[in-house]
Each structure stands twice: as C-alpha cells, then as structure tokens.
Amino acid sequence: MPVVYVLDVPEFRSLIEIASRRPDWRVTPVPGNYFRIESTAELVFRRKDLKMKPAVWYGCFTGGVRGKIVRFDRDIVRVVG
C-alpha cells in the first residue's frame, strides 16, 4: 500500500484537496502537521492538475513516502506499494 506524507502548509494544500476527492484514496491528518495519503492501488499525482509551479512540486514529496517512486519528473509522480 503506497503512502505519501504531505506537510500541512498552504503551498501543498491543493495536493490534499485533490487527493481528498478521490474515492479510492484516503487522506488523514497525522501528528506534526502532516497529512497521510494512501491507497490500495498506486498513487499518481499530476503537477498541472494541482496547479503547482515546478519549485513547489519538487518540494511537496519531502514529507516522506512509503512504497517505491517509479516515476518522478516535472509533470508526474507515481508511487506504488
């Protein structure tokens, strides 16, 4: 099960909001001002959907990942379990 931890700051809020709308993903707050995004399937994030500039995009996954990042480029991050 892939998991991504996201720091709860305004710059990353769009990631939390979009992940919360996905019926197959679960978003929960965790201590230390983070959110945990998890799924039984892969997690795929698209920068343009999140409306993030590249500098913010590259920083939003620094909270931690459980699983394997199989793609991380300017436009897409894909995490598998």
Stockholm file with secondary structure:
# STOCKHOLM 1.0

chainA/1-81         MPVVYVLDVPEFRSLIEIASRRPDWRVTPVPGNYFRIESTAELVFRRKDLKMKPAVWYGCFTGGVRGKIVRFDRDIVRVVG
#=GR chainA/1-81 SS CCEEEEECSGGGHHHHHHHHHCTTEEEEEETTTEEEEEESSCEEEEHHHHTCCHHHHHHTTTTCEESEEEEESSSEEEEEC
#=GC SS_cons        CCEEEEECSGGGHHHHHHHHHCTTEEEEEETTTEEEEEESSCEEEEHHHHTCCHHHHHHTTTTCEESEEEEESSSEEEEEC
//
